[in-house]
Amino acid sequence: MKIKKYPQSCLMIETNNKRILVDAGSLKYQDRFLNEWKTADIILITHKHEDHIKSDALKDINIPIYSTQEVQDTYPDIKFNIVKENDILDFDDVKIEVVKAIHGYNPLLKNGGQVFENVGYIIDDGEHRLYTTSDTICFNNDYKADIVALPVTAHGLTMSSFEASLFSKELGANLVLPIHMDNDKFPTDINYMQENFKKFNINYKVLGIEEEIEI
């Protein structure tokens, strides 16, 4: 499994001859990204915020895009395949589980920014289970994954690194990929993150923009 990081929460996952693009957003977007995004076989969007979907880039892409009804209602010019929690998408040697996500709230989300439908995705290639959580706070679950890409930003919107450490431990994750760290309006406390990951003995890798790893 290869994982390439783009700004914020965007990942390109390549496994078993499938390329899966997650949360192709507008934050710090560069035109060159689109050339590679167009090579995806499947696009997954977790929720409606623009840092997770660059609508003007995706509207003319002839690739199946999966997301929630709320995302479809927000971007009517794009045709989405609607998913909901507990759905399973079967792409031969890759299975994708649609799982729960709860977007946090602070008053900056008033007037249209509050998220009512949010999902995460667990991508299972038979060898690895990669869980990309979306912007979520902690919640009780019985999910299992050996790799997790999860936010550490806090600010009332997502988990902090403290919650993320506990969440990843509960998943049984062997590798944590911190995401949602590129918005200057909601800066991540890097020292706090490092302290928590050390405290809880978390194996993690912070990927730079356009950096790739192979698992």
N, C-alpha and C positions, 0 to 999 in steps of 0.2 A: 504494500500500500504506500503510495506517494501522496504527500500532503503539501500543497503550496498555499502560502498565506498572501492575501491581499489586504487592503486597509480594513480596519475595524473587525468585522466578524466574517469576512469573506474567505472561503476556502475552496480550492480545487482539489478534489480527491480522485486519484486514479488507482483503480484496482480491478482485477479480473476483466480487463479490456473495456471498462466503463470509466467515463470521466464525469464526475458529479460536481456541479458548481453550487455552492451554498451561499446565500445572502450577498449577492452581487450588488453592492450598494454604491451610493453617490459620494460618500465621504472620501476626500483625497483621491478621487477618481482620476485616472490618466487615460488618454485615448488609446494607448497601446494595450491596455488591459483587454479591450474588447476583442482583439484578434484571438487571444487565447480563450476568452469566455465563449466565443463562438464554436470552439472545438468540443464543448461539453455535450454529452449525450442526454443529460438530465439537469434541470435547474430546480433547486429547492429554496423557497423563501419562507422564513419563519414568521414574520409579521410585517406590518405596514410601514414602519418608519423608514425614511429615505436613506438612512445609513445602512439599510439592509436590502434596498431595492432601488436601482437606478432605472426608473421606468422608461426614460427616453432611449436608453441603450437597449433595453430588453424587448421593447414593443414590436420590433421588426425582426427579432431572432426567431428562426424556424426550429425551435428546440422545445420539447415538452417542459412546461414550467408548472410546478406543484406548489400550492399554498392554500391558505384559508379563504373562506367566503368573505371575511372582512377585507382581506387584501384584494380580492376580486372586485369588491364594491368600491374600494379606494382607487383602483386603477382599471377602470372599465375598458380602456383601449387595449389592454393585454388580455389574452385568453389564458386562463389558469385551469389546471386540473385541480379540483377542490379536494382537499384532504382534511381529516379531523383526527383528533386523538384516538389512538388504538388502531388506525389503519395500518396495513402492511402493503408496501409496494414491492412487487416481485419483478426483478430484472435479471432473470436467469441465475447467474452465480452471485448476484448481489441482492440482498434483501434490505429494505429500508423501513424501519418502524417509525411511525409518527407518534410522538410522545408528548406528555404534558409540559407546559411551560407557563409561568406566571410572571408577567412583566410587572415590575415595581412601579410605584406611583410617587411623584412629587408634584407640587402645584404648577411646575413649568409645563406639564402635559395637559393642562386645561385647554379648552377650545379646540378640540380635535385631536390632541396628541395621545390621549389615553388609549391603551391597547386592550381590547376585549377578547380577541382571538389570537393566541400565540401558541406555537408548537416548536418542539425540538425534533431532531431526527437521529436515530441510531442506525448507522450504516454497517451492515454485517456482510463480510465477504467470505465467511467460513473460517477464517484464520484470526481476523481482528474484528472487534466491535468498536467503531468510532462514534462517539456520542457528541453531537454539537447541540448545545443546550438552548440556544437563543438567549436573548436578554431575559434572565429569570432570577427571581429570588429563590431561596431554599424552599423545598417542599418535601413531604414524606413520599417515598417511592420505593419500589423494589427493582429498579433497573440495574443492569450490570453491563459494564463496558471496560475494556482494557485501555482505551484512549479516550480522553474527554477534552473537548475544546469548550471552555466556559469563561464567562465574564468575571472580572475581579474589580470592576469600577466602583461599585457601591453607589453613593449619592441618592440612595433610595430607589434606584432604578433596577439594579442587579445585585447579585451577591457581592460582598467584599471578598478579599482573599482569605479571611478567616472562615466565612461560610463555605467558600469554594474548596478549601482544604478538607473540611468535614464532609462536604458533598462528594468529593472525588474519592475519599477514603471509603465511604459507604458504597460507592459504585464498584469498588475493587479495581480502580484504574491504576495502571502501571506508569502512565505518562499523562501529564496535564499540559495542555496548550492554552495559556491565557490569551483571551481575545477581548475585543471591545475596548481597546486601550488607545485608540488613535484620535479621539475627539478632544480637542484642547479645552472645550467648555466643561468637560467632566474628566479632569485629569486623574490618572491612577497614581496612588501613593506607592511608588516602586519599593521604597524601603520597607513599608508595612507588608507588602506582598512577599518580599524576600524573607522577612522575619517569620511570617506565618508559614510559608512553605518549608522553611528550615525547621521550625518548631514541630510541624506535623510530619516531617520527613517525606515531603512530596517531591517526586521526581518530575521536573518540569522543564519546558523549553519555550522561551519567548522567541517567536519567529518574527523576523523583520519583514517589511513589505516586499513581496516577490521572493522571499526565501522559501526553500523547499527542503523537506526531509523525507526519508524513506524508512518505513518501519519494517 
